[in-house]
Amino acid sequence: MTLAIWMTALSVTLGAGAVPAQLPQSSSSPPSAAVAQAAPPAPPAPPGTVQPLSGPSILRALALTVEGNQLGRLGGEGPPRSTLPQAFVESVRKALTQAGSRNDAALQSLRATFPVSGADIYRLNCRSCHGPTGAGKPPAIASIIGPARALSPAQHEAVMKAAGSQANPELARQLAMHAEELLRERLAKGGVTPKLPYLETMPPFAYLSEQEVVVLADYLKELGGIVAKGTAVQTVNQSAMRIGEQVVRGTCRICHDATGMGGGQAMMMAGLVPALANLPEQMSLDGVVHKVRHGWTSMAGMAQPSSRMPIFAYLSDEEVAAAYLYLAYLPPQKPK
């Protein structure tokens, strides 16, 4: 059964462009509300915790524009290469049949966990900028092949031998550990905004958890061609809600602000980029899936390949649907 049938069921339940009921909230404030408001703010949620999106797009945060750069445009239009288990597909489809009428059950379905590999962590968070092979587009978008190979002690030993020196296993191990520390720092803090606009700039990915970074590093080694045969693939437990969040944070947010102007198709036809908070209210699920995976289609039924929005054909229907449900159930928030 195709996802289109499930999306049709959701449209019948919700109506095109409608959103599921929001997460339950208290109907009244407790007597101690004034005291609570004066209390220090709660500490930020640890990385890996599903949180509502907030803040400007990555391009806006880096003082870049949609035109003139390749951020978010290098993912390619190849077929989906998802290795997510069938449990993910089933959880999304089950949530779609429950959304609107049984929202608590839908949320429970979206929170069920399953193992996810580094290949999918990379595809959802890195591929749109670094491409399917990790080559990027230097100098603005650096290749990650070199840094990936630096994660291997054997690679450092090979370099030592090629330079005519004796291999030093302990030094090679330390160099590999340092490379992994640099990777973690890069993901947590991003790149320093350069003075020259044509040089590399990378946003932070501080929302990735420790284990997500571990399995991502494993896959980067595979891209770098330094994985030993027979090496077991590490995984991290994820939920469909977390997958949807990563699609949004790692792909959609490159160009789209969390909150702000809406406008749907008319706004996009005018060359403006709508905020993600408005998407579930102004576009149906099947419309979003089609636009993300196939591009915008005009009222005359003609595809518009010149649309400013790239096509993300490597995302599956269910992954886009998970992103849509993430935005609907955890609406983006204005920065505090």
N, C-alpha and C positions, 0 to 999 in steps of 0.2 A: 504494500500500500504506500503510495507516495505521500510526501509531506503536504502536497496541495490539498488533499482531502482533509487533513487535519487542520490546515489553515482555513479551509472553507467552514469547517465546524466552528472554529473560533470566531470567524466573522459573523456567522449566524448568531452565536451566543452574545457577542459584544456589539456587533454593528461595525461597519468599516470605520476605522480611525478611532474607535473607542478604546479605552484602556481599562484594565481590570481595576477593581476597587483597591485603594491604597492599603498599605500595611495598617493593622489595627493600631489605634491611638487612644489614649485616655480621653474620656468625654468630659472630664472635669479636672481642675487643678487641685492638688492637695493643699491643706491649710498651710503647709510649710513651703509653698512654692516660692514666696519672697526670699526665704532663707536659702533655698536651693539655688536661686538665681544668683545670689551673692557668693556662692561657693566657687572655688577655683574650677576651671574647666577640666573635664575628664581627660585623662591621658589619651593620646591617639591610639587607635586600634593597631595591633601588631600587623606587620606585612602578611599577606595571605588571607586576611579577613575581608569578606565581601562588604564593600562600603559604597554609598552613593557617590556618583561622580560630582566633582565640583571644580570650578575654575575655568580658565581660558583654554583654548586649543593649544596644542604643542607649537604650532606655527606662530600663534599670537604671542605665546610666552617667550619665544625665541626672536620676536620682532621680525618674523619672516612673512611672506605672502604666499598665497596659493600658487601664483604664477612665479616662474623663475627658479624653482627648486624641485628636487625629485623626492622629497620626503613623502612617504606613503604611496609612491607611484611605481615601485620596482618589484611588486609582488608577482607580476606576471599573470597571464590569463589561462594558465594550464588548469586541468581538472583538479578537483579536490584531492588532496593526498592525506586526508584525515586518517589517523590511526586510533582515534577515540573508539572505545569499545561500544558494543551494541547497547550496553546499559545506559550510555549517554543518550543515544537516539531514543530509546524507550522512555527515558525520564522526561525528555522534552515533549515528545508526542503525548504522553500521559498528562503533562501539565497543560498542554493546549486544549485537551478535552475538558479539563477542570476549570480553566481560567474563566472568570466572570461569574460563574455560578457557585463554584466551590474553591474560593481563593486560598483558604488555609490548606486544603489538600494539594492545590497546585504548587504552593510554596514548599510543601513537604516533598513533593516529587522533584522539584528543582534543587533541593538540598541533599538528595541522595548522592552518595559518593562512589567513585570508581577510579581505577588507576589510569594515570595519564603520563605519557612519556615526554622526554625532552623535545622530540620532533614536533609535537603539537604545541608545547610551550613556545618554541621558536616560531612556528607558523602563525600563531595568534598574536605574538608580541613583537617579532623582529622582522618577519619576511617582507612586510610592506615597504620597508626602507632598505634592508640589506639584501633582498632578493632571495630566490629559492636556494641559491648556492652559497650565499654569504658574501658574494663578491662586492656588493654595494656599488657605489659610483664615485670613486675618489676624484677630487679631494674632498668634496662636500660630504659624501657618505662613505666612510672608510670601509674597506674590506675587513671582515672578521676572521679570515683564514689564517693570517699570521698570528694574531693573538690566540686563536684556537690551538694552533700547533704549539704555542709556547706553554700550553697546559700539560704537555707531555714531557716527563723526564728523559724518555728515550730520544725525543727530538733534540733536546739540548746536548745529549751525549753524541748524537750524530753530527751536530754542528761542530762540537769540539774536535771530533776525529777529522772532519772535512777541513778544519783549519790547521791540521797537523799536530794537534795537541793530544795528550792522553785523556781518555774519557774519565771524568770524575763523577761517579754516581751520586755522591752526597751533594756536590755542588749542583748537579743537574736537578736533583730533587728539590733543593732550595729555590732554584730559579723557577721551577714549575709552580711551587707554592706561592712565590711572589707574583707570578702571572695570574694565578687564581685570585689573589688578594686584589690585584689591579682590576680584574674583571668585576669582582663584587663592588668595589668602590665606583667603578664606571656605571654599573647598573643602579646603584643607590643614589649617586650624585649627578650623573650625566657628565657631559663635557662642558668645559668652561666656554662661555660665549666668546668667540674669537673677535679680534679687532677687524680682521679682514673677512668680509661676508662670504667669500668663496671657499673659506677653509671649513673644516669639519665642525659640526655642532650636533650634539646628541642630547636628548632630554633624559631626565632621570626615570628609572623604572623601580622606584622604591617600594611600589606595591607588591613586588614579587617576594614571596617568602623564601626563607633559607633553603628549604627542600626544593622549591621550584627552581632556584638558581643552581642547585646541585645537579638536577636532571637536565637543565638547560646546558650547563657546562659539558655534561656527557655528550650531548648531541653536537655541540660545537666541535668537540674532538672528532666526531664522525665526519662533520663537514670538512674538517682539516685533514682528513685521511690518516689519522693517527690512532684509531681504535684497534686494539689487538683483537684478532679473531677469537670468537668464543666468549668475548666480554659480555656479561649479563647487562641487559638494559634496565636502568633504574627507573622507577616511576614514583609519582606523588599522587596521593588521593585528592580528587577534585570533585566538585559538584557542577551540575549544569548551570547553576547561577554564577559560579566562579568562572566557568568557560565563557558565559555571556559577558561577564565583566571584563575579561581579558580581551575579547573581541572589541569591545567599546574602547577600553583604555589603550590597547596596543595598535588599533587600526583606525577606528572612527574618530577618536579624539585628536588625531594628527591635524585635522582640518576644522572639526566642529567644536565650538565652545560647549560647555556643559549647559549653561542657561543663557537666555538672551532672546534675540529675535526669532520668530517663527516664520510662517508664510507658505510652507509646503512647496508644491510644484511651481507656483507663480514666483516665489522668491528665488528658487533655483534657476528658473528660466531667465531671471533678471541678473544672474551671475553672482548672487549672494549665497552665503553658506549658513543654513539655518542651525539653530542650537539643538542639541540632542534632547533636551527636556520636552520639546514640542513634538518630537517625532511620533510617539505612540498616539497622540491626540489627533494628529493631522494626516497620518498615513496608515493604511491598513498593513497588516503583517505581510500579506502576499505581495503588496506593492513594494515594501522595503526589501524583501527577499529578492524580488526581481531586479530592483535597481542596484542592489549591492552586487549580485552575481552576474547580471547581464547588461546593466546600464539603463539609462533613462529612455523611456519610449514616449514619443509625443502623442498628442490626442489623435493624430492621423494614423497612429499605429506604426510609425516609422522609428526605428532605433536611432538614437542620437550618439554616435561614437565620439562626437566632439565635446560631449559633456565634460565639465571641469572635474567631475568626480571619476576617479579610476574605477575599473571593474575588478572585483575581488572574487574571481571565479574559483580560487583555491579554497574559499570558505564554503562549507556545506550549507544546505538549506537549514538544517537543524542548528548549526552554529549561529547563523544569522537570527533564527527564531529565538535562540537563547539570549542573544544580545537585546532583542526587542523586549522580551519578557523581563530581563534585568532592568531596563530603563522604565518599564511600566510599573514594576513592583517596588523598585528602589529609585524613585525619580531623582534626577540630578538636583543639587542644591546650590543656592547662591553662596559664594564665599562669605564666611563670617568675619 
